Amino acid sequence: MAHETHLAEASPGWGAFGHARALVRSVPTWIPLGAVVLAVTAVNVAWLAVETRPPHWDMAHHLANSLVYLHSIGDPVPFLTGYLFYPPLAYWVTDVFYAVTGSEAMWVAAVSNVVWMAILVFSTFGIGKRLWNARVGWLSVVFVLAAPIIVSSSKEYMLDVPQTAMAARASAASAGSTRSTCRSSPATTCSWSRSPRTPAAGACTPGSRTRGASIVD
């Protein structure tokens, strides 16, 4: 600390850099994570604006399913009991976007992926942070968003992104519940190892205590 203070006094640029770094660290993590989701969505919308090909077979099938649920909203019985081979949650989310925009266009259905992309990004960051640290969380987000299946599927109306997002959310919840369960015992708490030679990222061991943290803060 004294060394940094001396450098800050000797070099105004170093002090400005320190203030900037402190300012960045003071920003709640959900803000840059949300900005990442919005940026990816904006890129997808720009791509959809120039995409002229008709939807392929699977995508057309899912689009048709979403419209079937949309047109049955007036009658709650088929809307709630109808089952078109796939679970309806993704279609229901899309129907909300149809209703808000007043359009049944294909791009509206594709943009509804923003919900699942947000769940995927926040959950992936949470897993990395819980099992290691915030830097690993951010690297995990980068790797997930750069995965070819996510890059392509997020621009289409498929179930790959929703399924991946919910799997990530379940994993994040599992990581959090494991740590909370261990902390609830006075004699046994969670000890999360950061050694690459350790076979498990986290384990419950007697006598070791680890401070809890939320997913993104």
GROMACS elastic network, one bead per residue, 0.5 to 0.9 nm:
[ bonds ]
;  ai    aj funct       b0    kb
    1     4     6  0.51466   500
    1     5     6  0.61713   500
    1     6     6  0.86307   500
    2     6     6  0.61352   500
    2     7     6  0.86042   500
    3     6     6  0.51258   500
    3     7     6  0.62606   500
    3     8     6  0.86176   500
    4     7     6  0.50081   500
    4     8     6  0.60272   500
    4     9     6  0.85843   500
    4    14     6  0.84755   500
    4    15     6  0.85840   500
    4    18     6  0.89866   500
    5     8     6  0.50089   500
    5     9     6  0.62265   500
    5    10     6  0.85912   500
    5    15     6  0.82060   500
    6     9     6  0.51818   500
    6    10     6  0.61638   500
    6    11     6  0.85185   500
    7    11     6  0.58023   500
    7    12     6  0.84014   500
    7    14     6  0.66815   500
    7    15     6  0.76915   500
    8    11     6  0.51731   500
    8    12     6  0.59060   500
    8    13     6  0.74749   500
    8    14     6  0.51978   500
    8    16     6  0.81372   500
    8    18     6  0.81721   500
    9    12     6  0.65195   500
    9    14     6  0.83676   500
    9    15     6  0.73114   500
   10    14     6  0.83447   500
   10    15     6  0.89267   500
   11    14     6  0.54340   500
   11    15     6  0.67904   500
   11    16     6  0.89849   500
   12    15     6  0.51309   500
   12    16     6  0.62731   500
   12    17     6  0.86671   500
   13    16     6  0.50684   500
   13    17     6  0.61742   500
   13    18     6  0.86288   500
   14    17     6  0.50458   500
   14    18     6  0.62188   500
   14    19     6  0.87027   500
   15    18     6  0.50383   500
   15    19     6  0.62419   500
   15    20     6  0.85947   500
   16    19     6  0.50931   500
   16    20     6  0.61131   500
   16    21     6  0.85736   500
   17    20     6  0.50406   500
   17    21     6  0.61135   500
   17    22     6  0.85645   500
   18    21     6  0.51096   500
   18    22     6  0.61585   500
   18    23     6  0.85633   500
   19    22     6  0.50746   500
   19    23     6  0.61163   500
   19    24     6  0.86680   500
   20    24     6  0.62186   500
   20    25     6  0.86349   500
   21    24     6  0.51255   500
   21    25     6  0.62161   500
   21    26     6  0.86382   500
   22    25     6  0.51112   500
   22    26     6  0.62077   500
   23    26     6  0.51106   500
   23    27     6  0.67463   500
   24    27     6  0.54888   500
   24    28     6  0.88261   500
   25    28     6  0.77416   500
   25    29     6  0.84499   500
   26    29     6  0.87023   500
   27    30     6  0.84949   500
   27    31     6  0.72074   500
   27    32     6  0.82184   500
   28    31     6  0.58401   500
   28    32     6  0.78142   500
   28   216     6  0.80015   500
   28   217     6  0.65016   500
   29    32     6  0.59093   500
   29    33     6  0.63853   500
   29    34     6  0.86392   500
   29   216     6  0.55754   500
   29   217     6  0.58156   500
   30    33     6  0.50022   500
   30    34     6  0.58230   500
   30    35     6  0.84128   500
   30   122     6  0.78911   500
   30   216     6  0.62521   500
   30   217     6  0.76119   500
   31    34     6  0.51354   500
   31    35     6  0.61594   500
   31    36     6  0.87116   500
   32    36     6  0.61709   500
   32    37     6  0.87139   500
   33    36     6  0.51178   500
   33    37     6  0.64929   500
   33    38     6  0.88081   500
   33   118     6  0.82492   500
   33   121     6  0.70768   500
   33   122     6  0.68469   500
   33   125     6  0.85515   500
   33   138     6  0.88792   500
   33   216     6  0.87989   500
   34    37     6  0.50922   500
   34    38     6  0.62411   500
   34    39     6  0.85677   500
   34   118     6  0.71641   500
   34   121     6  0.85112   500
   34   122     6  0.83553   500
   35    38     6  0.50678   500
   35    39     6  0.60271   500
   35    40     6  0.86094   500
   36    39     6  0.50712   500
   36    40     6  0.62302   500
   36    41     6  0.85639   500
   36   118     6  0.88690   500
   36   121     6  0.83226   500
   37    40     6  0.52637   500
   37    41     6  0.61762   500
   37    42     6  0.86383   500
   37   114     6  0.70326   500
   37   117     6  0.64765   500
   37   118     6  0.58399   500
   37   121     6  0.72385   500
   38    42     6  0.60543   500
   38    43     6  0.86470   500
   38   114     6  0.77002   500
   38   118     6  0.86833   500
   39    42     6  0.50513   500
   39    43     6  0.63061   500
   39    44     6  0.86617   500
   40    43     6  0.51688   500
   40    44     6  0.62545   500
   40    45     6  0.87027   500
   40   114     6  0.85340   500
   40   117     6  0.86111   500
   40   145     6  0.85517   500
   40   154     6  0.88064   500
   41    44     6  0.50131   500
   41    45     6  0.61560   500
   41    46     6  0.86120   500
   41   111     6  0.69964   500
   41   113     6  0.81669   500
   41   114     6  0.62538   500
   41   117     6  0.84648   500
   41   154     6  0.83630   500
   41   155     6  0.86070   500
   42    45     6  0.50859   500
   42    46     6  0.62004   500
   42    47     6  0.86165   500
   43    46     6  0.51010   500
   43    47     6  0.62170   500
   43    48     6  0.86604   500
   43   155     6  0.89859   500
   44    47     6  0.50108   500
   44    48     6  0.61233   500
   44    49     6  0.86217   500
   44   110     6  0.84411   500
   44   111     6  0.77226   500
   44   151     6  0.89472   500
   44   154     6  0.72915   500
   44   155     6  0.54526   500
   44   156     6  0.89523   500
   45    48     6  0.50121   500
   45    49     6  0.62068   500
   45   107     6  0.74651   500
   45   110     6  0.83986   500
   45   111     6  0.70074   500
   45   155     6  0.78857   500
   46    49     6  0.51701   500
   46    50     6  0.70430   500
   46    51     6  0.89930   500
   47    50     6  0.56201   500
   47    51     6  0.62851   500
   47   155     6  0.76302   500
   48    52     6  0.80909   500
   48   107     6  0.64618   500
   48   110     6  0.84490   500
   48   155     6  0.71495   500
   48   156     6  0.87460   500
   49    52     6  0.81772   500
   49   107     6  0.81343   500
   51    54     6  0.86275   500
   53    56     6  0.84991   500
   54    60     6  0.84232   500
   55    58     6  0.80188   500
   55    59     6  0.56703   500
   55    60     6  0.53391   500
   55    61     6  0.89930   500
   55    63     6  0.88048   500
   55   106     6  0.85016   500
   55   156     6  0.83358   500
   55   157     6  0.87333   500
   56    59     6  0.54500   500
   56    60     6  0.58739   500
   56    61     6  0.85269   500
   57    60     6  0.52170   500
   57    61     6  0.62127   500
   57    62     6  0.88428   500
   58    61     6  0.50446   500
   58    62     6  0.63556   500
   58    63     6  0.86523   500
   58   157     6  0.87766   500
   58   158     6  0.73445   500
   59    62     6  0.51930   500
   59    63     6  0.61478   500
   59    64     6  0.86082   500
   59   156     6  0.70942   500
   59   157     6  0.55679   500
   59   158     6  0.56991   500
   59   159     6  0.89188   500
   60    63     6  0.50378   500
   60    64     6  0.61463   500
   60    65     6  0.86354   500
   60   157     6  0.82713   500
   61    64     6  0.51714   500
   61    65     6  0.62981   500
   61    66     6  0.88026   500
   62    66     6  0.62487   500
   62    67     6  0.87252   500
   62    86     6  0.89368   500
   62    91     6  0.79343   500
   62   157     6  0.69572   500
   62   158     6  0.67101   500
   62   159     6  0.81569   500
   63    66     6  0.51992   500
   63    67     6  0.64390   500
   63    68     6  0.87905   500
   63    91     6  0.83620   500
   63   106     6  0.75155   500
   63   109     6  0.73839   500
   63   157     6  0.69976   500
   63   158     6  0.86156   500
   64    67     6  0.51769   500
   64    68     6  0.62657   500
   64    69     6  0.88806   500
   65    68     6  0.50441   500
   65    69     6  0.64771   500
   65    70     6  0.86167   500
   65    84     6  0.68990   500
   65    86     6  0.89611   500
   65    88     6  0.86650   500
   65    91     6  0.70595   500
   66    69     6  0.53404   500
   66    70     6  0.61757   500
   66    71     6  0.87867   500
   66    88     6  0.82711   500
   66    90     6  0.82206   500
   66    92     6  0.71661   500
   66    94     6  0.67748   500
   66    95     6  0.66262   500
   66   109     6  0.84161   500
   67    71     6  0.60599   500
   67    72     6  0.85143   500
   67    91     6  0.81717   500
   67    95     6  0.75581   500
   67   104     6  0.78052   500
   68    71     6  0.53880   500
   68    72     6  0.63994   500
   68    79     6  0.86472   500
   69    72     6  0.51705   500
   69    73     6  0.64736   500
   69    78     6  0.80841   500
   69    79     6  0.57573   500
   69    80     6  0.88033   500
   69    82     6  0.79145   500
   69    88     6  0.82569   500
   69    91     6  0.71103   500
   69    92     6  0.71944   500
   69    95     6  0.74621   500
   70    73     6  0.55104   500
   70    74     6  0.85897   500
   70    79     6  0.80349   500
   70    91     6  0.83342   500
   70    92     6  0.77603   500
   70    94     6  0.86953   500
   70    95     6  0.55580   500
   70    96     6  0.86905   500
   70    98     6  0.80215   500
   70    99     6  0.85222   500
   71    74     6  0.71802   500
   71    75     6  0.87147   500
   71    79     6  0.85948   500
   72    75     6  0.54768   500
   72    76     6  0.71185   500
   72    77     6  0.84429   500
   72    78     6  0.63548   500
   72    79     6  0.53575   500
   73    76     6  0.59420   500
   73    77     6  0.88050   500
   73    78     6  0.81050   500
   73    79     6  0.56864   500
   73    80     6  0.87692   500
   74    79     6  0.81743   500
   75    78     6  0.63548   500
   75    79     6  0.65264   500
   75    80     6  0.89149   500
   76    80     6  0.58761   500
   76    81     6  0.82076   500
   77    80     6  0.54504   500
   77    81     6  0.58547   500
   77    82     6  0.77890   500
   78    81     6  0.50233   500
   78    83     6  0.86470   500
   79    82     6  0.56572   500
   79    83     6  0.87738   500
   80    83     6  0.84323   500
   80    88     6  0.88949   500
   82    88     6  0.84423   500
   83    86     6  0.68422   500
   83    87     6  0.69659   500
   83    88     6  0.70814   500
   84    87     6  0.74925   500
   84    88     6  0.77377   500
   85    88     6  0.88398   500
   86    89     6  0.89749   500
   87    90     6  0.75016   500
   87    91     6  0.82583   500
   88    91     6  0.51739   500
   88    92     6  0.60888   500
   88    93     6  0.87197   500
   89    92     6  0.50532   500
   89    93     6  0.62854   500
   89    94     6  0.86852   500
   90    93     6  0.52144   500
   90    94     6  0.63606   500
   90    95     6  0.87451   500
   90   112     6  0.88055   500
   90   113     6  0.88877   500
   90   116     6  0.88764   500
   90   159     6  0.73992   500
   90   162     6  0.68672   500
   91    94     6  0.50274   500
   91    95     6  0.61793   500
   91    96     6  0.88325   500
   91   109     6  0.88395   500
   92    96     6  0.65336   500
   92    97     6  0.89913   500
   93    96     6  0.52923   500
   93    97     6  0.68488   500
   93    98     6  0.89780   500
   93   112     6  0.70058   500
   93   113     6  0.89621   500
   93   115     6  0.81565   500
   94    97     6  0.51338   500
   94    98     6  0.63131   500
   94    99     6  0.87088   500
   94   108     6  0.77676   500
   94   109     6  0.56152   500
   94   110     6  0.84081   500
   94   111     6  0.85983   500
   94   112     6  0.55675   500
   94   113     6  0.82959   500
   95    99     6  0.61322   500
   95   100     6  0.85800   500
   95   104     6  0.87386   500
   95   109     6  0.81742   500
   95   112     6  0.89397   500
   96    99     6  0.51015   500
   96   100     6  0.61368   500
   96   101     6  0.85938   500
   96   112     6  0.86268   500
   97   100     6  0.50980   500
   97   101     6  0.59991   500
   97   102     6  0.80624   500
   97   103     6  0.82848   500
   97   104     6  0.87464   500
   97   108     6  0.65870   500
   97   109     6  0.72300   500
   97   111     6  0.82754   500
   97   112     6  0.63728   500
   98   101     6  0.54555   500
   98   102     6  0.55998   500
   98   103     6  0.53615   500
   98   104     6  0.55403   500
   98   105     6  0.80945   500
   98   108     6  0.66589   500
   98   109     6  0.74507   500
   99   102     6  0.51311   500
   99   103     6  0.71948   500
   99   104     6  0.84736   500
  100   103     6  0.81000   500
  101   104     6  0.82893   500
  101   108     6  0.77464   500
  103   106     6  0.89034   500
  103   108     6  0.71570   500
  104   107     6  0.84086   500
  104   108     6  0.67005   500
  104   109     6  0.75885   500
  105   108     6  0.54834   500
  105   109     6  0.69928   500
  106   109     6  0.53076   500
  106   110     6  0.64308   500
  106   111     6  0.87524   500
  106   156     6  0.88607   500
  106   157     6  0.80578   500
  107   111     6  0.60169   500
  107   112     6  0.86272   500
  107   155     6  0.88314   500
  107   156     6  0.84677   500
  107   157     6  0.86599   500
  108   111     6  0.50771   500
  108   112     6  0.63789   500
  109   112     6  0.52728   500
  109   113     6  0.74838   500
  109   156     6  0.82786   500
  109   157     6  0.62049   500
  110   113     6  0.57405   500
  110   114     6  0.83614   500
  110   154     6  0.72704   500
  110   155     6  0.61190   500
  110   156     6  0.53810   500
  110   158     6  0.83425   500
  111   114     6  0.59071   500
  111   115     6  0.86171   500
  111   154     6  0.83767   500
  111   155     6  0.78480   500
  111   156     6  0.86188   500
  111   157     6  0.84761   500
  112   115     6  0.61151   500
  112   116     6  0.78414   500
  112   157     6  0.84663   500
  113   116     6  0.52411   500
  113   117     6  0.60311   500
  113   118     6  0.85272   500
  113   154     6  0.62866   500
  113   155     6  0.81290   500
  113   156     6  0.84426   500
  113   157     6  0.76157   500
  113   158     6  0.89615   500
  113   161     6  0.73073   500
  113   162     6  0.75372   500
  114   118     6  0.60211   500
  114   119     6  0.86152   500
  114   154     6  0.82908   500
  115   118     6  0.52990   500
  115   119     6  0.64796   500
  115   120     6  0.87425   500
  115   162     6  0.85071   500
  116   119     6  0.50391   500
  116   120     6  0.60436   500
  116   121     6  0.85634   500
  116   161     6  0.63970   500
  116   162     6  0.52605   500
  116   163     6  0.85355   500
  116   164     6  0.83946   500
  116   165     6  0.56469   500
  116   166     6  0.78743   500
  117   121     6  0.60225   500
  117   122     6  0.85055   500
  117   145     6  0.89481   500
  117   154     6  0.77397   500
  117   161     6  0.71323   500
  117   162     6  0.78883   500
  117   165     6  0.68336   500
  118   121     6  0.52203   500
  118   122     6  0.60717   500
  118   123     6  0.82814   500
  118   165     6  0.82295   500
  119   122     6  0.54374   500
  119   123     6  0.58518   500
  119   124     6  0.83094   500
  119   162     6  0.87211   500
  119   165     6  0.56293   500
  119   166     6  0.73521   500
  119   168     6  0.79092   500
  119   169     6  0.67387   500
  120   123     6  0.52733   500
  120   124     6  0.59030   500
  120   125     6  0.84901   500
  120   141     6  0.84829   500
  120   144     6  0.85351   500
  120   161     6  0.81294   500
  120   162     6  0.83660   500
  120   164     6  0.70673   500
  120   166     6  0.73415   500
  120   167     6  0.85279   500
  120   168     6  0.61013   500
  120   169     6  0.69397   500
  121   124     6  0.52472   500
  121   125     6  0.61719   500
  121   126     6  0.85309   500
  121   140     6  0.88614   500
  121   141     6  0.59072   500
  121   144     6  0.80515   500
  121   145     6  0.80247   500
  121   165     6  0.80551   500
  121   168     6  0.87648   500
  122   125     6  0.52252   500
  122   126     6  0.60941   500
  122   127     6  0.87382   500
  122   141     6  0.82561   500
  122   168     6  0.89852   500
  122   169     6  0.83127   500
  122   215     6  0.78752   500
  122   216     6  0.73583   500
  123   127     6  0.61972   500
  123   128     6  0.87069   500
  123   165     6  0.77027   500
  123   166     6  0.88175   500
  123   168     6  0.56402   500
  123   169     6  0.51171   500
  123   170     6  0.83977   500
  123   171     6  0.78944   500
  123   172     6  0.56490   500
  123   173     6  0.84310   500
  123   215     6  0.77343   500
  123   216     6  0.89206   500
  124   127     6  0.52158   500
  124   128     6  0.63764   500
  124   129     6  0.86216   500
  124   137     6  0.67026   500
  124   138     6  0.84266   500
  124   140     6  0.63516   500
  124   141     6  0.59378   500
  124   144     6  0.78876   500
  124   165     6  0.86913   500
  124   168     6  0.61752   500
  124   169     6  0.77258   500
  124   171     6  0.86916   500
  124   172     6  0.72826   500
  125   128     6  0.52527   500
  125   129     6  0.60804   500
  125   130     6  0.85167   500
  125   134     6  0.74283   500
  125   135     6  0.89912   500
  125   136     6  0.78020   500
  125   138     6  0.59128   500
  125   139     6  0.82430   500
  125   140     6  0.64410   500
  125   141     6  0.59176   500
  125   172     6  0.87980   500
  125   215     6  0.74280   500
  125   216     6  0.71725   500
  126   129     6  0.51255   500
  126   130     6  0.59535   500
  126   131     6  0.84754   500
  126   134     6  0.82653   500
  126   137     6  0.64112   500
  126   169     6  0.89260   500
  126   172     6  0.61186   500
  126   173     6  0.89937   500
  126   175     6  0.88334   500
  126   176     6  0.88419   500
  126   214     6  0.79721   500
  126   216     6  0.60135   500
  127   130     6  0.52646   500
  127   131     6  0.61097   500
  127   132     6  0.82743   500
  127   136     6  0.89884   500
  127   137     6  0.67642   500
  127   140     6  0.85864   500
  127   168     6  0.80908   500
  127   169     6  0.88086   500
  127   171     6  0.71725   500
  127   172     6  0.50711   500
  127   173     6  0.85761   500
  127   175     6  0.68308   500
  127   176     6  0.84401   500
  127   215     6  0.75711   500
  128   131     6  0.54033   500
  128   132     6  0.57118   500
  128   133     6  0.63106   500
  128   134     6  0.68272   500
  128   135     6  0.79834   500
  128   136     6  0.52270   500
  128   138     6  0.76018   500
  128   139     6  0.82178   500
  128   140     6  0.64328   500
  128   141     6  0.86492   500
  128   172     6  0.88719   500
  129   132     6  0.51714   500
  129   135     6  0.73724   500
  129   136     6  0.63066   500
  129   138     6  0.83205   500
  129   213     6  0.89750   500
  129   215     6  0.69758   500
  129   216     6  0.77791   500
  130   133     6  0.64480   500
  130   134     6  0.81475   500
  130   137     6  0.82593   500
  130   172     6  0.82797   500
  130   175     6  0.70053   500
  130   176     6  0.73250   500
  130   179     6  0.88203   500
  130   192     6  0.86483   500
  130   212     6  0.88763   500
  130   213     6  0.76065   500
  130   214     6  0.82294   500
  130   215     6  0.69232   500
  131   136     6  0.86745   500
  131   137     6  0.88330   500
  131   175     6  0.76415   500
  131   192     6  0.67748   500
  131   193     6  0.82485   500
  131   194     6  0.82247   500
  131   201     6  0.62296   500
  131   202     6  0.69688   500
  132   135     6  0.82072   500
  132   136     6  0.63075   500
  132   137     6  0.77390   500
  132   192     6  0.78231   500
  132   193     6  0.81087   500
  132   194     6  0.64865   500
  132   201     6  0.80397   500
  133   136     6  0.54677   500
  133   137     6  0.64026   500
  134   138     6  0.63009   500
  134   139     6  0.86696   500
  134   216     6  0.82429   500
  135   138     6  0.52005   500
  135   139     6  0.62760   500
  135   140     6  0.85620   500
  136   139     6  0.50141   500
  136   140     6  0.60035   500
  136   141     6  0.85963   500
  137   140     6  0.50893   500
  137   141     6  0.63574   500
  137   142     6  0.88318   500
  138   141     6  0.50597   500
  138   142     6  0.63654   500
  138   143     6  0.87664   500
  139   142     6  0.50621   500
  139   143     6  0.62435   500
  139   144     6  0.86240   500
  140   143     6  0.51481   500
  140   144     6  0.61164   500
  140   145     6  0.85873   500
  141   144     6  0.51811   500
  141   145     6  0.61078   500
  141   146     6  0.84507   500
  142   145     6  0.53180   500
  142   146     6  0.60453   500
  142   147     6  0.86592   500
  143   146     6  0.51201   500
  143   147     6  0.62244   500
  144   147     6  0.52654   500
  144   148     6  0.88883   500
  144   150     6  0.72123   500
  145   148     6  0.81970   500
  145   150     6  0.61342   500
  145   151     6  0.65728   500
  146   149     6  0.85705   500
  146   150     6  0.70869   500
  146   151     6  0.64021   500
  147   150     6  0.54040   500
  147   151     6  0.62131   500
  147   152     6  0.87782   500
  148   151     6  0.50037   500
  148   152     6  0.61316   500
  148   153     6  0.83374   500
  149   152     6  0.53662   500
  149   153     6  0.57741   500
  149   154     6  0.81995   500
  149   160     6  0.81048   500
  149   161     6  0.85478   500
  150   153     6  0.51572   500
  150   154     6  0.56619   500
  150   155     6  0.85357   500
  150   160     6  0.79606   500
  150   161     6  0.66273   500
  150   164     6  0.88928   500
  151   154     6  0.57276   500
  151   155     6  0.70489   500
  152   155     6  0.55992   500
  152   156     6  0.68930   500
  153   156     6  0.50808   500
  153   157     6  0.71202   500
  153   158     6  0.63867   500
  153   159     6  0.82516   500
  153   160     6  0.65917   500
  153   161     6  0.64258   500
  154   157     6  0.74284   500
  154   158     6  0.80221   500
  154   160     6  0.84673   500
  154   161     6  0.64426   500
  155   158     6  0.89085   500
  157   160     6  0.88632   500
  157   161     6  0.89437   500
  158   161     6  0.70551   500
  158   162     6  0.80987   500
  159   162     6  0.53806   500
  159   163     6  0.60684   500
  159   164     6  0.85249   500
  160   163     6  0.52632   500
  160   164     6  0.60800   500
  160   165     6  0.85241   500
  161   164     6  0.50822   500
  161   165     6  0.59644   500
  161   166     6  0.85941   500
  162   165     6  0.50669   500
  162   166     6  0.61966   500
  162   167     6  0.85757   500
  163   166     6  0.53203   500
  163   167     6  0.61860   500
  163   168     6  0.86497   500
  164   167     6  0.51218   500
  164   168     6  0.61839   500
  164   169     6  0.86010   500
  165   168     6  0.51292   500
  165   169     6  0.61475   500
  165   170     6  0.86468   500
  166   170     6  0.60861   500
  166   171     6  0.85185   500
  167   170     6  0.51444   500
  167   171     6  0.62257   500
  167   172     6  0.86658   500
  168   171     6  0.50290   500
  168   172     6  0.61318   500
  168   173     6  0.85856   500
  169   172     6  0.50652   500
  169   173     6  0.61578   500
  169   174     6  0.85180   500
  170   173     6  0.50881   500
  170   174     6  0.60846   500
  170   175     6  0.86514   500
  171   175     6  0.61919   500
  171   176     6  0.86146   500
  172   175     6  0.51422   500
  172   176     6  0.62411   500
  172   177     6  0.86041   500
  172   215     6  0.81230   500
  173   176     6  0.50781   500
  173   177     6  0.59932   500
  173   178     6  0.84831   500
  174   177     6  0.51177   500
  174   178     6  0.60478   500
  174   179     6  0.86705   500
  175   178     6  0.52990   500
  175   179     6  0.65129   500
  175   180     6  0.87610   500
  175   202     6  0.89148   500
  176   179     6  0.53329   500
  176   180     6  0.61667   500
  176   181     6  0.85716   500
  176   212     6  0.89724   500
  176   213     6  0.89310   500
  176   214     6  0.83376   500
  176   215     6  0.81026   500
  177   181     6  0.58523   500
  177   182     6  0.84340   500
  178   181     6  0.52020   500
  178   182     6  0.62621   500
  178   183     6  0.86827   500
  178   190     6  0.78260   500
  178   202     6  0.88261   500
  178   203     6  0.86169   500
  178   204     6  0.85225   500
  179   182     6  0.52252   500
  179   183     6  0.62144   500
  179   184     6  0.87024   500
  179   189     6  0.74707   500
  179   190     6  0.54772   500
  179   191     6  0.84869   500
  179   192     6  0.88513   500
  179   202     6  0.84367   500
  179   203     6  0.85991   500
  179   204     6  0.81535   500
  179   210     6  0.86691   500
  179   212     6  0.76039   500
  180   183     6  0.51078   500
  180   184     6  0.61858   500
  180   189     6  0.84082   500
  180   190     6  0.80360   500
  180   212     6  0.77300   500
  181   184     6  0.52043   500
  181   185     6  0.71370   500
  181   189     6  0.78831   500
  181   190     6  0.82912   500
  182   185     6  0.58036   500
  182   186     6  0.86404   500
  182   187     6  0.89437   500
  182   188     6  0.58333   500
  182   190     6  0.51168   500
  182   191     6  0.88213   500
  182   203     6  0.86395   500
  182   204     6  0.59926   500
  182   205     6  0.84165   500
  183   186     6  0.71438   500
  183   187     6  0.87423   500
  183   188     6  0.67628   500
  183   190     6  0.61966   500
  183   204     6  0.88389   500
  183   209     6  0.75109   500
  183   210     6  0.79421   500
  183   211     6  0.88174   500
  183   212     6  0.83540   500
  184   187     6  0.89185   500
  184   188     6  0.79360   500
  184   189     6  0.72899   500
  185   188     6  0.52080   500
  185   189     6  0.64122   500
  186   189     6  0.72892   500
  186   206     6  0.89261   500
  186   207     6  0.84492   500
  187   205     6  0.86061   500
  187   206     6  0.56528   500
  187   207     6  0.59690   500
  187   208     6  0.86530   500
  188   204     6  0.62745   500
  188   205     6  0.56533   500
  188   207     6  0.59728   500
  188   208     6  0.72078   500
  188   209     6  0.80935   500
  189   203     6  0.85077   500
  189   204     6  0.55495   500
  189   205     6  0.60517   500
  189   206     6  0.63823   500
  189   207     6  0.68296   500
  189   208     6  0.59231   500
  189   209     6  0.54649   500
  189   210     6  0.71506   500
  190   202     6  0.69611   500
  190   203     6  0.58484   500
  190   205     6  0.63217   500
  190   206     6  0.84553   500
  190   208     6  0.68433   500
  190   209     6  0.62971   500
  190   210     6  0.61424   500
  191   201     6  0.89137   500
  191   202     6  0.59649   500
  191   203     6  0.56214   500
  191   204     6  0.59147   500
  191   205     6  0.62527   500
  191   206     6  0.88493   500
  191   208     6  0.59704   500
  191   209     6  0.65148   500
  191   210     6  0.62073   500
  192   200     6  0.86386   500
  192   201     6  0.60125   500
  192   203     6  0.63441   500
  192   204     6  0.83881   500
  192   210     6  0.76272   500
  193   196     6  0.83638   500
  193   198     6  0.69492   500
  193   200     6  0.77105   500
  193   201     6  0.56545   500
  193   202     6  0.58994   500
  193   203     6  0.80333   500
  194   197     6  0.86879   500
  194   198     6  0.77066   500
  194   201     6  0.70576   500
  194   202     6  0.87373   500
  195   198     6  0.54529   500
  195   199     6  0.88736   500
  195   201     6  0.83080   500
  196   199     6  0.77715   500
  196   201     6  0.86170   500
  197   200     6  0.88837   500
  198   201     6  0.69452   500
  200   203     6  0.69598   500
  204   208     6  0.83930   500
  205   208     6  0.62567   500
  205   209     6  0.88083   500
  206   209     6  0.85967   500
  213   216     6  0.82908   500
  213   217     6  0.71395   500
  214   217     6  0.55937   500
